[in-house]
Amino acid sequence: MGKFIFITGGVLSGLGKGVLAASLGYLLKARGYKVTLQKIDPYLNVDAGTMNPYEHGEVFVTADGKECDLDIGHYERFLHQDLSASNYITTGQVYWNVIQRERRGDYLGKTVQIIPHITEEIKRLVRKPLEESGADIAIVEVGGTVGDIEGLPYLEAMRQMRDELPRGDTCFVHLTYVPVLSTTGELKTKPTQHSVKELREVGIQPDLIVARSHIPLTPDARRKISLFCDVPREHVIEDRDLPSIYEVPLALEGESFPAKVLDVLSLPSRPADHNAWEGFVGKLRRRSDTVRIGIVGKYVELRDAYISIIESFVHAGAALGARVELSWIPSAEVEESTDVLRDLAGILVPGGFGERGIEGKIAAANHAREEGIPYFGICLGMQVAVIAFARHVLGLRGANSTEFDPDTPHPVIDLLPEQRHLREKGGTMRLGAYPAVLAEGSRVREIYGKEEIAERHRHRYEFNTDYLERFERAGMRASGLSPDGRLAEVVEIPDHPWYIGVQFHPEYTSRPLRPHPLFVGFVRACVGR
Ligand code: GLN
């Protein structure tokens, strides 16, 4: 059995606990340890799938089809490793399991309570990723802030684990915020002291405190945190604001953070090779050509809703030495006029649900096709490209997806057959990785450089292949199909500088050191204009 690092957060949310956990994962992996990461979200949704992106940002999907919090995306990107369903748990999931057991009568007449039944289930789920992956170390991030009512059962479960496991098998890292008073420029440690006090009240004494701050921690701030929070001075770690999240691991290495964590875990801190990572960060700093790409979507006010797409452009830009500047365009604005699309080197329409803004996305896909502007459609972005082609090239008036117009005369996008009789919304989409076969001589085959791919999906609707022949005759080709030939996974227009729509989400699998070929191909086409 491996060891556990528990990461909690204090003072306020949004401090970058996910990036801290992911960075630590990277740093331990770079030392040859096998690592797994888990995120706990203390809300009652069973998974992130039913949540509006405005509430919680992007829904990230694992290869095995779990709809997760966006932090799982950071974990996969920093680790260059696929995670699975057990790497993400919510309170909804914990209670669901316990209540099902209760209904089956498994508790044999006992009163079912938060302690021990909920805490036992939490411990079982927290151990699972280690057991499944055989990793040496599991890093477990507890969402929310210490002091939240929702978080208490988790902290209690972790406190119990510290007592139950041998000494040196658990390490508690607490991330806090150290604000700077603008009038005096002074770092204030009091909020940190309070949040550690709160942690102590539930029986947890952190081993290390990571202090997020705008400026470097002064020796005095380190001394105070050490004294008042009862951790050794060298266990106070600075986590300063940096220009890119990818610089965080290197800065934490500079603080000897991984060596100190390993010391708490009684594990040797072997030498680490950061050459590849430093090379990537160096490329980020050196990017020269600027290229403006427009993203036409519904949630553009909230960048977290598209975090994996943003990161995919960072990876592809670094690989090509280009700085991709993303222009966020609300689809409702395109509905009024496509003028907002001028001066763009390329257009991307991301995934989405629901009717609002859909005509603007269709107009954007149409504009890119007519004007020869590189176009990349992801999931819904592929579907609107198909609708635009049906209406404006095939002349099918009123063509639409049955998601937006159930009575359309031309349902060129329609429900997947297996979706027809589903009533429940949660976890019932076509989710996770599926294989696709890329057509000989197609652009997408050239981009991937191989015939068979596997990509992650999250959708209910798809291209209606009854119309396929007409599309192909008129110049839009289904260049990627499911192996049984039933589903169109990729469409492209060969007679266009770069026009590709994919039914899957390539952004979920782009990594800093392994940028996704479709993003690289798209950015290259945009730079070349
Ligand atoms: N709403 C569309 C569907 O369900 C597209 C989904 C998406 O873009 N992820 O098929």
Residues whose N, C-alpha, C, O or C-beta is under 5 A from the ligand:
A	BS01	LIG	G351 G352 F353 G354 I378 C379 L380 R458 H459 R460 Y461
